[in-house]
Amino acid sequence: MPPGPVRTIFVVSDATGDTAEKVVRAALRQFDVGSVAVDIRLFSHLRSSEDLCRVVDEAAEVRALLVFTIVRADFREELRQRCEARGVPCVDLIGALMGAMSGFFGVAPRGVPGLLHTVSPDYYRRMEAIEFTVKSDDGRDPANLPKADLVLVGISRTSKTPLSTYIAQKGFKVANVPLVIDVPLPPELAQVDPRRVFGLTIKPDALLQIRRARLERLRMAPDTSYGQRDHILREIYYARSLFESNPSWPVIDITGKAIEETASDILRIYKQRGLLRSSEDDSDPSL
């Protein structure tokens, strides 16, 4: 069978280009392109007119769409003009935003590439949060619970670890506690402000599917209690009774949700409760 058509997208930046590439890939998910193959090529750290000329010429040769994040206004305009001259369609992801923000604040942008990736206090805060979260995963080091910004509580396979890691990358110290039938909760959990504790739950059928897939990957017998519906229902009812006895804990149903969506729900409630520090931000810091 002959290969399908290929459409090329150039991602161009005067810094790392991570922001533009993520936006392009997110936008692509909205399109069913069928048999068309999409070739995304990243061109980062472009700092000279020669760089721009070379990339635009190459884009013209392969008839690519050029998507760019350039912070210098004169550099952006030069790139637009070169694209227009060569008939290369282009999209400026940051220029309009920077112009609107400049008018909003009444201050001209600095136009310095790569500022996001300079080391800042926020960077150290995120690294500290990640280290804390790794040490506090799955109930390890219960003494850390009162020090956590957030504590996630749930039975096995309710995404406690990936959620903790994802939220930690935003600068929050996260601990998580596994719920196991007949195993008492760590006493340190009672010392945590209940507004900071979040329960995680999941529909039985979804959990059954996840656990059986895990048993299969681990080449374990499928008839273990871990993958049996009756045992799963007992665990879910146990967690539900615990959550009902702690009405201050919001309960988040993770069924069918992406990690990013669940994290957004948690941080929205966290912010609504007035727990967000002024230095914290519930947006994705990675660009």
N, C-alpha and C positions, 0 to 999 in steps of 0.2 A: 504494500500500500504506500503511495507517495506521501511524503510528509506534508502536513497542513501548512497554511500560510503563517508567517511570523510577523508580528508587529513589534516595533522597538520603541522603548521609552528611555530617553536619556534623563537621568537625575543629576543636576548640576548644582554645585554649591561652592562658596568660598570658605566653608568650614568642613565639617565631616559629612554633611549631606544626609545624616540619619533622619532628620525631621522630614525632609522631602520624600525620602524613600518610604518611610512609614505611612505618610499620607497617600502616596501613590498606591501602595499595596492595600491600604484600607479601602481606597476608592475602587480598586479593581474587583473587590469582593462583591460590589454592587452590579457587576456586569457578567452576563452569561455569554462568553465569547465563543462558546462551542469548540470547534477544532482549531481555533486560532491560538498559536503559541505566542506568549508575551515575553519579550526579552528586555529585562530592566538592567540598564547599565549605569553605574554610579561613577561620576566624575567629581572628586572632592578636592578641596584646597586650591581652587583656581584663583590665582592672584594677579594675572597679567592679561593684557590684550591678546598676546600670542596664545595664551591658554584658551581664551574665548573663541578666537578665530579657528583654532584647531578643532574644538569640540563642535562648533556650529557647522564647519565643513563636513565633518564626519556624520553629523546628524542629517545633513542634506543628502549625503550619499546613500544612506540607508532609509531615508524618508521617515525619520523618527519624530515622535512628539518630544519636545524638550520641556522639562519641568524644573524650575530652579528656585533656590533660596539664596539670594545675594543681598547682603546688608548695605553695601555701599551704593548710594543712589546713582552715582555716575557710572558705576560698573553695571548696575541693573539696566540703565538706559542703553549703554553700549551693547549689552547682550541682546536686548530687544531689537535694536536697529540691525544688528548682524543677522538675527533670525529673520526679520522682515525682508532683508535684502536677499537672503538665500531661500526664501519661501519655506522656512521651517516653522511649524506651529509651536508656540511656546506658552507656558503658563507660569506666571509669577506668583508664588505661594506666599510671599512675605511682604512684598512692596506695598500693596493696598493696606494691609494691616498696620505696617509701620507708619504709613501716612496718616491713617485715622488716629492712631495713638499719639502721633506728634501733635495733631490738631487738638486732641482731647486734653493732653497734658500741657500744651503750649511750650514744648521743649523739643528741639531737634534731636534725632537719634544719633548715637555716637558713631555708628557705621563701622564698628570694629568687629571683624569676623571672629568666631570661636569663643565669644565671651561666655556662652553657656557652659563650656567645658573647662573653664578656669576653676581652680580649686577655691572653694568658698566655705564659709561656716556651714551652709546647708549640705555641702558635700560630706563634711565630717559628721554631721548629724545623721545623714543617711547611712554612712558606713558603721557608725556606732549602733544604729537601730538594727541593721542587718546582723551584726555580730551578736547583739543581745538576743535577737529572734532565733538564730541558729542554736544558741546555748539553751534556749527555753522551749525548744520544740518537743512536742509529744509528752509533756509533763515533766521533762527533765528540769532539774534545779528549781523546785517549787518556791524556794526563797525569792526567786525573781518575780513571782506573780504580783506582789504589791507594787513593784517598780514598773510594771508594764503600763503602756498607754492603753493597750487593748488586750483583752483576754478572750480567746475563742474556745468554746466548749462544745464537744460533739462526739458522737460515736465514730468508730473506725470508718474511713472512706467518705467522710463528709467534707473533704478538701481543706482540712485544718492547716496542714503544712504548706501547700501551695498558696493558700490565701494569706497565711502569715508572712511568707516570703515576699509576696507581691506587695502587701501593704507596708512591709518594712522598707521596701525600696523607695517609699514616699516619705520616709523619715520617722515612722512610728515604731516604737518598741512593742513587739507583739509576742505574747506567750499563748500557748494553746494547751488545753487539758483534755485528754481522752476520757470518754465515759465508758466504763466497763462494768457490767452487771456484777454485783457483789464485791466490787473494789471501791473502798471509800474515797471520796474526793480529798485532795490535799487540804489540810486545815488552813493553809495560807490563802486559799481561794476566798475564805470568809473575810480576809483582811482587805480585799480589793473593793474599791468603790463599785457598787453594782451597776452604775451607769456605764462602766467601762467593759462589762462582760456581755458577750454576745453568744447566744446559742445557735447551733447549726443543725438543721434537720434535712431530711430527704425522703422522698416517697419510697415505700417498700420495694416496688417493682424495679425502680431505677437502681436502688442500692443492691438488690439481688443480682442484677445484670453486671454491675461494676465488680462486685466481689467474686462472682463466678469467673469473670474474665481474668481477674487477678490470680485466682487459684489456678486457672489454666496456664497463665504465663509462668507461674512458679512451679508448674507440674505437680500440684498437690491434688489429693483426692477431692472430688467435687462434693462428697457427702459429709465433709467436715461441718461442724455447727456454724462456722464462719460464713458458709455459703448456703445455709438452709433457711427457707422462708420463715419457719416457726421461730427460729432463734433471732432472726433479723427483726421480726415483729416484737419480740420481747425487748430487744435493745431499743427499738424506736419508742415503745411505750414507756420504758424506763427513763429514757431521755425526756420524753414529753412530761412525765410526772415531775421530774426534776425542774424543768423549765416552768411548769405551773406553780411550783413552790417558790420560785424566784421571779415574780412578775416584773421586776425591774429589768430583767434581761430581755432585750429584743431577740426574737427568734427568726432567723433567716432561713427560708427554704431554698436550698441550692439546686433543686431538681431542674435539670436542663439548662442551667445558667453557666455562662462562661465565668472564669475566675474574675475577670475585670468587672463584669456586671455585679457580681456578689460583693466585691470589694467596694464598688461605688455605692451600693445600698448601705453597707456598714459605715462608710465614712460620711455619708449624708446624715445618718442618724447621729453619729458621733458629733458632727458639727452642730446639728440642731440642739443637742444637749449642752452646748456651750463648752465643750471640752477641748475644742481646737485651739492650740496656741497660736499667737499672732504670727509666729515664724513658720507655721506649718501650712501646707497647701495641699488640697485634695485633688490636684490635677497631676497628670503624669509628668514628672520632672525630666524624663529622658527625651532628648531631642536629637 
